[in-house]
Amino acid sequence: ASPEVDPVFGAGLGYGFANGLRLEGAVGYRNVEMEVPSTFLAPQPVGTVGPSGSGSTRATTLMLNLIKDFNPGGTVRPYLGGGVGAARVDSRMSTLYGPGGVQANGFDDTDTAFAYNILAGFGIKMSEQLTTDIGYTFTDVQDLGYQGVAGQYESSYQDHAATLGLRWQ
């Protein structure tokens, strides 16, 4: 599949402790459009021409993160963290045949499941309250189930995101 990834949007609200730990609630949204891989294509119905497939996945996450800032007194502050929460994953995949668009395989469904993420990056102190944040987030969601044309589909969702943002403390 060749994904076309839209920007990841997110916001968080939290509290920074004097020992360099931060606790935050964060919400995120991401969208991915993709071509359906050939392994998903169903046998071609008799009398139809050429398969084509498309799909998209939209994920909304609600996470509680614990983050450790290193070098809290410095201008550059590396950090590591992790979090747990939930993800609502809305996926659509379909295989169409011929000019009439006969759907031979696919689903269009939503499921919510447990999610976790791992965070790493660094903050660059801009002022006493403002920090530029450059980071990486890995998000994992397992045990997703979708009802489709040919029955039940089981899935998982993983996301790697490079992030750039501002933090106000």
Secondary structure as the mmCIF struct_conf table of DSSP 4:
data_model
#
loop_
_struct_conf.conf_type_id
_struct_conf.id
_struct_conf.beg_label_comp_id
_struct_conf.beg_label_asym_id
_struct_conf.beg_label_seq_id
_struct_conf.end_label_comp_id
_struct_conf.end_label_asym_id
_struct_conf.end_label_seq_id
STRN STRN1 PRO A 3 VAL A 5
HELX_LH_PP_P HELX_LH_PP_P1 ASP A 6 VAL A 8
STRN STRN2 PHE A 9 GLY A 16
TURN_TY1_P TURN_TY1_P1 ALA A 18 ASN A 19
BEND BEND1 GLY A 20 GLY A 20
STRN STRN3 LEU A 21 MET A 34
HELX_LH_PP_P HELX_LH_PP_P2 GLU A 35 PRO A 37
HELX_RH_3T_P HELX_RH_3T_P1 SER A 38 PHE A 40
HELX_LH_PP_P HELX_LH_PP_P3 LEU A 41 PRO A 45
TURN_TY1_P TURN_TY1_P2 VAL A 46 GLY A 47
STRN STRN4 PRO A 51 ASP A 69
BEND BEND2 PHE A 70 ASN A 71
TURN_TY1_P TURN_TY1_P3 PRO A 72 GLY A 73
BEND BEND3 GLY A 74 THR A 75
STRN STRN5 VAL A 76 TYR A 97
TURN_TY1_P TURN_TY1_P4 GLY A 98 GLY A 101
STRN STRN6 VAL A 102 LYS A 125
BEND BEND4 SER A 127 GLN A 129
STRN STRN7 LEU A 130 GLY A 148
TURN_TY1_P TURN_TY1_P5 VAL A 149 ALA A 150
STRN STRN8 GLY A 151 TRP A 168
#
